[in-house]
Amino acid sequence: MYFDKPGKENTEQTLKLAFQKGQELGINEVVVASTTGDTAYKALEICKGFDIIAVTYHCGFRESFKMEMSRNVRMNLENEGVKVVAATHALSGLERSVAKKYSGIYPVLLIADTLRLFGQGIKVAVEISIMATDAGALSGKDIIAVGGTAKGADCAVVLKPVCQSDFFDMRIREIICKPKTF
């Protein structure tokens, strides 16, 4: 499915499509990007019976020593059975800092920009699947990964997750939904 435009107004439909595809394919792990917890809470409502992994920004992403997802939200989500992963962005991390200071071309940032040719949500879905894998939060089977553009969710894919060191073994099996304009 293609959304006319990107944005959080697509979150509910994206999660419903992800859930439906997961049921169809026998996939019960869904990884969602969730900065503050809103998308993770919506996934809890819609993806009943699925293992939900919420991936949020690393500490200090916007402000040094500060988490974007509050401790209370994280604890509440974990009490509801959601695995919450806070990690450095797999497709930028330290490389972004080097690029800001020294300019130049950097391979990981090129990979991120190449994925953005399909939309920000595709890049995010790939990235959070790597972050969840690196954190040991996944089984190793195919997953549904849900990303978005700025806030909310507007993209879902079926993919074979891998850790950073095996990036080129990842397989994006299906694009469930994404915005057609971005």
C-alpha positions as CSV (number, residue, x, y, z in Angstrom):
1,M,0.0,0.0,0.0
2,Y,1.2,3.5,-0.7
3,F,0.2,6.5,1.4
4,D,-0.4,9.8,-0.4
5,K,2.0,11.6,2.0
6,P,4.3,10.7,4.9
7,G,3.5,11.3,8.6
8,K,2.0,10.1,11.8
9,E,-1.5,10.1,10.5
10,N,-0.5,6.8,8.8
11,T,0.5,5.1,12.1
12,E,-2.7,3.1,12.8
13,Q,-3.0,1.9,9.2
14,T,0.7,1.0,9.0
15,L,0.4,-1.1,12.2
16,K,-2.8,-2.8,11.1
17,L,-1.1,-3.7,7.7
18,A,2.0,-4.9,9.6
19,F,-0.1,-7.1,11.9
20,Q,-2.1,-8.5,9.0
21,K,1.0,-9.4,7.1
22,G,2.6,-10.9,10.1
23,Q,-0.4,-13.1,10.7
24,E,-0.4,-14.1,7.0
25,L,3.3,-15.1,7.0
26,G,3.4,-16.6,10.5
27,I,5.7,-13.8,11.8
28,N,5.1,-12.8,15.4
29,E,8.0,-10.3,16.0
30,V,7.5,-6.6,15.2
31,V,10.1,-4.0,15.7
32,V,8.8,-0.4,15.9
33,A,10.6,2.9,16.0
34,S,9.3,4.8,19.0
35,T,11.0,7.9,20.3
36,T,8.6,8.7,23.1
37,G,6.6,5.5,23.4
38,D,3.5,6.6,21.4
39,T,4.0,4.2,18.5
40,A,4.9,1.4,20.9
41,Y,1.6,1.9,22.8
42,K,-0.3,1.9,19.5
43,A,1.5,-1.4,18.5
44,L,0.4,-2.9,21.9
45,E,-3.3,-2.1,20.9
46,I,-3.1,-3.5,17.4
47,C,-0.5,-6.2,17.4
48,K,-2.0,-8.5,20.0
49,G,-0.1,-11.7,20.5
50,F,3.1,-10.4,18.8
51,D,6.4,-9.9,20.4
52,I,6.9,-6.1,20.2
53,I,10.3,-4.6,20.3
54,A,10.4,-0.8,20.6
55,V,13.6,0.9,19.5
56,T,14.3,4.4,20.7
57,Y,17.1,7.0,20.5
58,H,20.3,6.5,22.5
59,C,20.8,8.6,25.6
60,G,22.1,12.1,24.5
61,F,20.6,12.1,21.0
62,R,19.2,15.6,21.4
63,E,20.6,16.6,24.8
64,S,23.6,15.1,26.6
65,F,22.7,12.6,29.3
66,K,19.0,12.8,28.5
67,M,16.7,10.0,27.3
68,E,14.0,10.8,24.8
69,M,11.7,8.1,26.2
70,S,10.9,8.8,29.8
71,R,11.8,6.2,32.4
72,N,8.1,5.9,33.4
73,V,7.1,5.2,29.8
74,R,9.9,2.6,29.3
75,M,9.0,0.8,32.6
76,N,5.3,0.8,31.7
77,L,6.0,-0.6,28.2
78,E,8.3,-3.3,29.7
79,N,5.6,-4.2,32.2
80,E,3.2,-4.7,29.3
81,G,5.7,-7.1,27.7
82,V,7.4,-4.8,25.2
83,K,11.2,-5.1,24.9
84,V,12.6,-1.6,24.8
85,V,16.0,-1.0,23.1
86,A,17.8,2.3,23.4
87,A,20.8,2.3,21.1
88,T,23.1,4.3,19.0
89,H,21.8,4.6,15.4
90,A,23.3,1.8,13.4
91,L,23.4,3.8,10.2
92,S,25.1,6.9,11.5
93,G,26.5,6.7,15.1
94,L,30.0,7.8,15.5
95,E,30.4,8.3,11.7
96,R,28.0,11.3,11.8
97,S,30.2,13.0,14.4
98,V,33.3,12.5,12.2
99,A,31.4,13.8,9.1
100,K,30.3,16.9,11.1
101,K,33.9,17.7,12.1
102,Y,35.9,16.7,9.0
103,S,33.4,16.6,6.1
104,G,34.0,14.0,3.4
105,I,32.3,10.8,2.3
106,Y,31.6,8.0,4.8
107,P,30.3,4.6,3.8
108,V,27.6,4.1,6.5
109,L,26.1,7.6,5.8
110,L,26.1,6.7,2.1
111,I,24.2,3.5,2.9
112,A,21.7,5.5,5.0
113,D,21.2,8.0,2.2
114,T,20.8,5.2,-0.4
115,L,18.0,3.7,1.7
116,R,16.3,7.1,2.0
117,L,15.8,6.9,-1.8
118,F,12.9,4.6,-0.9
119,G,11.8,7.0,1.9
120,Q,12.9,7.8,5.5
121,G,10.7,5.1,6.9
122,I,12.6,2.3,4.9
123,K,15.9,3.6,6.3
124,V,14.5,3.7,9.8
125,A,13.0,0.2,9.5
126,V,16.3,-1.3,8.4
127,E,18.2,0.7,11.1
128,I,16.0,-0.3,14.0
129,S,16.1,-4.0,13.0
130,I,19.9,-3.8,13.2
131,M,19.8,-2.1,16.5
132,A,17.3,-4.7,17.9
133,T,19.4,-7.5,16.6
134,D,22.6,-6.1,18.1
135,A,20.8,-5.7,21.5
136,G,19.9,-9.4,21.4
137,A,16.2,-8.7,21.3
138,L,15.3,-10.8,18.3
139,S,15.0,-14.5,17.6
140,G,16.8,-14.5,14.2
141,K,13.6,-15.3,12.2
142,D,12.1,-12.9,9.7
143,I,10.4,-9.9,11.3
144,I,8.2,-7.0,10.5
145,A,10.0,-3.6,10.9
146,V,8.0,-0.4,11.2
147,G,9.6,3.0,10.7
148,G,8.4,6.5,9.9
149,T,9.1,10.0,8.7
150,A,9.6,12.3,11.7
151,K,6.8,11.2,14.0
152,G,4.6,8.1,14.0
153,A,4.8,5.3,11.5
154,D,4.3,5.3,7.8
155,C,6.4,2.4,6.6
156,A,6.5,-1.4,7.3
157,V,8.7,-4.1,5.7
158,V,9.2,-7.8,6.1
159,L,12.9,-8.5,6.5
160,K,15.6,-10.9,7.6
161,P,17.3,-9.2,10.4
162,V,21.1,-9.1,10.9
163,C,23.6,-7.5,13.2
164,Q,25.8,-4.7,12.0
165,S,28.7,-6.9,11.2
166,D,26.5,-8.9,8.7
167,F,24.7,-5.9,7.2
168,F,25.0,-7.1,3.6
169,D,23.3,-10.4,4.5
170,M,20.0,-8.6,5.4
171,R,17.1,-9.2,3.0
172,I,14.2,-6.9,2.6
173,R,11.6,-9.5,1.6
174,E,8.5,-7.2,1.2
175,I,7.5,-3.6,1.5
176,I,4.1,-3.7,3.2
177,C,3.5,0.0,3.0
178,K,5.3,3.4,2.5
179,P,4.5,6.9,1.4
180,K,4.7,7.5,-2.3
181,T,5.7,11.1,-1.8
182,F,8.4,12.1,0.7
